[in-house]
């Protein structure tokens, strides 16, 4: 569901004073590094949830391909 559709649904509910439960899919994306398409540079953000530490540990346990 796009953001515009969500605004319409919220507006409709508030106009008529009713609410209803709706099922919607929510996708959260947490990234701490991104490659900029303009120049290929890499930008890093602070890992406020400390997921990178767990990821680093998991990657160290993997066997490197030969």
C-alpha positions, 0 to 999 in steps of 0.5 A: 500500500502506498503512502497516498492510499494510507492518507486516503484511508485515514482521512475517510475514517476520521471524516466519518468518525469510524475506525476499523481494523485493516490488515497491512504488510509493514516492511522495516529496513534497517541499514547502516551502510549504503552505496551512493549511485551517483559516485559509488561512494559508501556512507556509513551510519551509526549502528544504534541497535548494535546489529552489526556486531552480531552480523560480524560474528555470524560472518566470521563463523562462515567458511570462506569459498575456495 
